[in-house]
Amino acid sequence: MEATTLLTLFSLLFLSFTPKLGKCACSHGISPPPAVLDSFGNHVRKGEYYKLVAWPNKPLVLTLTSSIFPLVNRNGTCWVQHEIELFTIAKPSLPVKFSPIKPNEDEFIRESTYVDIKFDEVAVSYVCGGSSVWRVGDHPDQVFGQQFVNVGGHGEARTTWFKIVKDSKLPHNNYNLLFCPGDSSGCCRNVGIFVDGDGRERLALADSPVPFAFNPLHRPQSQYIEMKF
């Protein structure tokens, strides 16, 4: 009788100190990647607009500004262009928003996950018309031999798949953009800036990435596009 009682007590003690596996598996599951941070250290949210700033730590004269915007070039292609100009004559930098490729309930954009990048649709309609989604052509440009980032993609196509990764050489709020048309990380290419013979700068695939920062905007600045371009 005593042996049975001791065995029962031992069993109860063992169960009371045994971790509840169901809860542990849930609380210690695979953590999501870190959220991308904007220039102020806040999480970048999907569907909200941000101004892309190239080389955010590069010192600029106070009268200069960095702008990224779509521009129609030869043969009707709508490239993503970069300029550093005087405030008084600068084209406005069009805001972009990020959307995860794989649907989820997370409201934040996370590092190293597939995203679409798109300009404000109303703003792009004044310049290029059609889709405002960023894409990369399947083949290098026939004149410059570069694979440029342009506008006109569709969200379901792999030519619109990008990733945002932290720039390991710069402060924590600086990131690189990768073009990733496949499921393997080995398929990714850096997004850099190509400068042609006339000094025009365009976003293109490159060996060396360009750092970017994301400045949050309360709303896209579509009302300025019609008179500026």
N, C-alpha and C positions, 0 to 999 in steps of 0.2 A: 504493500500500500504506500509506504514511504517512498519507494523507488518510483512509483507511478506519479506521486505528487511532485517529486523533484524533477522528473522528466517534463511534466507539464509546465512548471515554473521556468525551467530552462528554455523551453520552446517559446513561451511568452516573451522572455527577455530577448531571445534571438530575433524574434519578429519585430520587437520595438526598436532595436538598433539597426535593423536592416534597411538600407535606403530604398525608398519607393521608386522603382526603376522607371515607371511611367512618367513621373514628374521630372526625374533627372534627365531622361532622354529628351524631354521637351525643352527644359530650361538650358540644357547644354548642347543644343543642336548646332548646326553649322551657322555661324554668324554671317549676315550679309556683308558685302564689301563696304568700306567707308563711304559716306556721302560726299559728293563733290561740294566744295565750299566756294562761296562767292567772295568778292573782294573784301567784304566786311566780316568774313568768318561764319556766315550763315549758310545753312544747307541750300543747295540749288534745288528748286522744285520743278517737277515736270509741268509743262504747259504754261509756265510763266516766262516773261521776256527778260533777256539779259543782253547787255552790250559786250561784245567780244573786244578785248584789248590785247593786241599783239605786243610782245616785248614789254610787259607792264612795268618792269624795273629799269627800262632804258630811259635815261634822263632826257627830257625834251624841254626846249625853250618854252616859257609860259604861253607864248602866242601860238604854239603848234598843238595839233591834236591828231590822234590816230583814228582812222576810220576804216571800217570794213563794210562793203556794200556790193550789190550785184551791178554789173555793167554789160550791156550788149556790145559785143565786138564783131569782127568779121564773121561771115556765114551765119549770123543770127545767134551764135552761141552766147549764153548769158553766164559769164565768168564771175567768180567771187574775187573782188579786187581789194587791195589794201593801199591806203595812201596816208602820208603824214603831211598835213597842210596847215596853212594859217587858219585860225578860227573863222576869220571873216569870209573866206572863200571855200571853206571845206564842205564837201558833200557830207551829209549826216551818216553816221554809222548806223546801219539798220540793225535793229535788235533781232535776236534769234531766240527760239525756244527749243527745248529738248524733249523728246518723247521716247520712252523705252520701246524697243522692238518686241520684247517678250512681255505680254500683258501681266501686270501684277498689281497688288493693292498698295504698293509703296508710293508715297507722294514725293519721294526724293529721287534725284538722279545719283546713281552710285558709280564709283570708279570701276573701270574695266568691264562695264556692261554695255551691251549694244544699244545704241540710240540713233534716232533720226534727228537731224538738225534742220530747222526751217526758218526762213525769214518771215516777217509779217506779210501775210498774203496780200493785203490791200496795198502795201507799199510796193511789193514786187510787181503788182499788176500795172503800175505806172511805168515800170522800167522794162520788164521782160514779158509780162503776161504769163499765163499758165501756172504750173506748179511752183511753189516757193521752197521745195525740199532740196537740200544739198545732195549732190551725187558726184561720182567720179566716172569719167568715161572709160569704156573698156579698153581703148587703145590710146597711145600717145598722140598728142596734137601733131598734125602733119608738118607744120611750120617750125614749131619750137621743140618738138620731140618730148614734150612734157605731158603728164597726165594731170590736167587741171581739175580743181574743184569747181563745179558749175551748178547751176540751178535748173530744176526741171525734172527731178526724180519722183519716184512713187514709193511710198512707204514699204510696200511688200517686196521690193527688189533689193538684192544684196548690194547693188551699186550705191545704196544710200546708208549702208551700215557703218557707223563710226563708234569709237570708244573714247572716253576721257580718262587719261591716266595722269597721276601726279608727276610733276617734273622733279626728279631727284636732285637736281643741281640748284634749285631755286627755293625760296620760301614756300610754306605749306599752301598758300592760296594760288599757286601757279601750276598750270596743267599743260599737257600736250594733247593734241588731237591725233587719233589714229584712224585710218581708213581700214576697215576689216571686213572684206567681202566673203569670208569663209568662217567656219566654226572653229578653226584652229588659230591660236595666237600667232603661229608662224606665217599666216596670210596677211598680217597687219603691216601697213606702211605709215610712216610719219607724214603728217601734214606740215609742209613748210611754206616758204614764200619764194617764188621764182621772179627774178627781175630781168625783163627783156632789154634789148639794146636801146630802147627809148626811155628806160627808167621806170616803166610801168611794173607794178608789183601785183602778182596774182597768187592766190593760194593754189598749191600744187603738191603732189606727192614728192617727198624728198628724203635723202639720207639723214639730214639733220633736222630735227623738229624745231618749231617756233613755239616759245612759251605763250600761253594765253591766260588772261584773268577774265572773270565774269562779273560785270557791274550790273546789279539788279535795276530794273526799270519798273515803274508803276504801270506804264502802258506803252505800247508801241507808238513811235512818233510818225505815224503815217501822214499826218497833215502837212509835214514839211517836204515830203518827197516830190510832189507835183511841181513845186516851184523851184526846187533845187536841181533837178536833173534836166 
